[in-house]
Amino acid sequence: MRLIKIIGILALLLFAYNPVKAQSDLLFSNSMRSIEVYNPAMIENNGMINASLMNRQQWVGFPDAPKATQFGLGYFFDLHSMGLKLNIISQTTGKEVTRNLILAYSYKVHFNEKAQLNFGIGAGLNQRQILYSQLSYLQDDEPLQRPDENYFRPDFEFGVHFTTPVFTMGYAANHLTNINRDPSLSRVPLHHHLYGTYSFPILDRYSLRTGASFHQQGKVGYFQLDAQAYFGDLQFGLGWRHLDALIMKAGIKVMENLDVSYSYDFGINRLSNFNSGSHEVMLVLRIEPPRQTYLSPRFLDY
């Protein structure tokens, strides 16, 4: 039985892109928007209910390639300097399925009219499934099967986000229950995210936004550079994630409250010879919240 377990673990690792990242969250290429995915402090403050949906298909054409779907829903109560958001992620890598549900709270501190600092905390559940039933084992030329394994663990995260009209920076840590603990089949390693952006206004509706970020997942670190140009309702961008991919991005405001974005990753590592790149689509919908009405006796009929 010990031999079977070892073979099963090795098979899982072969389906993933490296032993550590098999236990890690996928990085979304739309980094200018995906800050809200991993930082609980970042909630868009525009007076609207903001809903987002992202789908990432990584390494198209590669068997059992990673893929992820994210749904977010958030609202910032500006009068109370606080916001709430729900973040749900479902991720599949080979025969390994991870689902994460986080409810986050953010509080804003005003330094002056132009600078503010948000603190955020999040709590939820992390589910991890190992689909052994979809793998085949042989012992003495006889096929063997073992049941799937399913793990549920509480999950916590923390973040800060500082912003001015042209500059932002922040830090976030995910999976805080695993501080100083090695990753395993049931534990995702602690994740760190550090980022900064700077915007260059050009004309009334034209601007250029640049960004740099560093993501450490277990023992693996990724550095990413981004540049995004905004031309009214259109946007175009380029990105580079070292050791991983070159990224092309584009977006359009379809309607006043609906944005659609797309990105394509050109692989620059050895796996690029075995796949046709990675695709990512993001929808952002802004919903007008219901307005509170007040009843007054002066308008009642007597």
N, C-alpha and C positions, 0 to 999 in steps of 0.2 A: 504493500500500500504506500510505503514511503516513496518507492520508485515512481508510482503513478502520480503522486502529488508533485514530485519534482518535474516530471514530464509536462504536467498540466500547467505549472507556472511558467516553464520555458515556452510553451506554446502561446500563452497569453502575451509574453514579452515579444515574441516574434510578430504578433499581429499589431504591435504598437511601434511608434517611431523611435523610441529609445526607452530603456528600462525605467528611468525616472519619470519621464514625461507621460508614460502610460498611467501614472498615478496623479496626473496634473490636469488643470483646466486648460482648454484650448484658448489661444489668444485670438481675438477678433481683429481683422485688419482695419476696420473702420474705427481707428483709434481715437479720432476726434469726438466720436459719439460713444464709444464703448467704455469710456471712463465711468459712466453711470453703471456699467455692469459689475465692475469690481470695487468701486469706491462708494460706500454707503453715505458719505458726506455730500456727494454730488447729486443734487436733485434740481432739475431745471426750474427756474423761478420766472414764469411768464404769465401767471394768472390762469393757466390752463391745466386740465388733466392730461398728462402726457403718457401715451401708450406707445411702446416700441416692440417690434418683432424682428428678430435677426435669425437667419439660417446660414450656416457655413457648411459647405461640402469640400472637404480637404482631400487633395491628391486624387482627383477624379480619375477613374480607371484602375486604381490600385485596389486589390482585394481587401475587403474589410477596412477601408480607409476611415479615419476619424471624421465625425460629423457632429454638429451641435445646433440646437435651436434654443433661442432665448426669448423670453417674454418679460417685459417690464411695464409697470403701471405706477405713476407717481404724481404727487401734487404737493406744492409748497404753499403753506398758509402764511402769506407775507405779513399779515397783521400780528401774527404770533411768532414770527421769525423762526418757523419750524416747518419741516416737511416730512412726508411719509412716502415710502415706495415699496412695491412688491417686486421681487426679482426671481424668476424661475428659469432654470437652465437644465436641459436634457442633453446628455453627451454620450456618444457611442464610439468606442475604439476597439475594433476587433470584436471579441466576445465579452467585452466589458462595458457595462452601462452605468452611468453616473447621473443622478438627478439631484438638484440642489434647489431648495426653496428658502428664501431669505426675506424677512420683513425688516426694513431699515428705517431709522429715525435720524434726522439731520437737524442741527440747531445752528443758526447763523448769528455771528457777532459782528456788529458794524464798528469799524475803526473810524471811518469818516464816510462822506457821501460816495466815494469812489472805491474804497477798499473794504473787503469783508472776508471773514474766515468762517468756514463751515466745519463743524465737528459731526461725525456720523458713527453710529453703531448699528450692527445688524445681528439678528439671531434667527435661526431656523433649523432645518434638518438636511442632512446629506445622506442619500441612499446610494448604495453601491451593489451592483449585481455582477456575479461572475457566472457566465452561461456555460458551465461545464458540459451540459447536456448536448450542446452543439459542437463539441469536440470529440474526436475519436482517439481512443487509447488502445494499445496492443500490449498484451502480456502473454508470452509463450504463444504468439500468433493468434490469440483469442481476443476479440473486441471487448472492451470494458467500457462501462459508463459510470458516471458519478453524478449526483444531484447538483443542481445549481446552488450557489451560495448567495445569501442576501444579507446586507449589513445596513443598519440604520444608526446614525450618530448625530448628536446635536452639533450645530455648526455656528460659529460666531465670527464677526469681522469688525474692523475698525478703520476709520479713515479721516483725513483732514483735507480741506480744499480751500486754497486762498485765491482770490480773484480781484482783478482791477479791470477797467475797461479794455486794456490791451494785453494784460499778462495774467496767466494763471499758473499755479503749481500745486502739487498735492502728493500725498502718500496714502497708501492703503495696505492693509494686511488681511488676508483671508485665511480661513481654517485655523483660527486661533487655538482650538482645542488640541492641536498637534505641535505646540511649541516644544522644542527639545525632544521630539519623538521622531523616530525613523519611520518613513513611509512603509506601508504594508498593503496587503490586498484589501484591508478594511479601513486604511487611513490615508487620506490625501495629505501631502506635505504642506507645511506653512508656505504661503505665497506672499511675496512683497512686490509692490508696484510703486514706482517713483516717476513723476512726469512733470513736464512744464510746457507751456505754449506761449507764443507771442504773436500778436496780430499787427499787421501793417495796413492801416487804412490807405486806400488809393484814391477813390472817388466816392460819391455818395453811396453807391450800391456795389462798389468793387473793393475787395480787400484780399489780403494774403495772410494766411494763418500757418505758422510753422510750429513744430512740436518735436520733442524728444522724450523718450520714455525708456525705463529699464524695468524688466520683469524677472524676478528670481523665483523659480519654482523648484523647491528642493535644492538639488545641487546644480541645476541648469539655469543659466542666466541668458536673457535676450535683451539686446539694445536695439531700439527702433527710432528712425528719423522719419518725419512726415512733413509734407507741405500741401496746403489746400488753398486753392484760389476760388473766390466767390464772385460770380458775375450775375448779379441780380438773382434770378430763380435757378441759375445753373451753378454747379461747382465741379471742379476737377482737381485731382490730387495725385501725388506720387509718394511712395513710401519705400523704406528699406529696412528689413529686419535681418540683422547680421546672422550668418550661418544658415539662413532659412529661405528668404524670398525677397524679390522685388515686387512692389505692389502698385497697381494702377487703380484709381478710384474715380467715380463720377456720381453725380447726384442731381436731382431735379425736384423743384417744388411743383408737384402735380396740381395741387389746389392750395388754397390759402392755409389749410390746416393739415396738409398731407405732404410728406417728403418721402422720396424713394432714393436709395443709394445702392451702388453696386461696386464691388471691388474684385479684382482678379490678381492672384499671386502667381508670379513666375518663380518656380523653384530654382535655387542656386546651390543645392546640395546634391549628394549622390542619388537621392531618391527621385530627382527630377527626370531621370532617364526612364522611370517606370510609371509615370503618371502624366496627365495633361493639365496640371495646375490645380489651383483651389479657387472656388467661387463663393462669394458671400453677398447676400441681399439683405437690405434693411429697410423697414417701413417705420415711419414715425407719424403718429396721428395725434393731433392736439384737439381736445374736446372741451367745449365751453362748459364750465361747471354750472349747475343750477344756481340761480340767484335767489337769495333769501328775501322773502316779502314780509311786510309788516302790516298787520291789521290794526285799524284805528276805529274807535267807536264813532268818530265823526262821519264815517262813511256808511254807517249802518242805518237801515230804515227802521223807524220806530212806529 
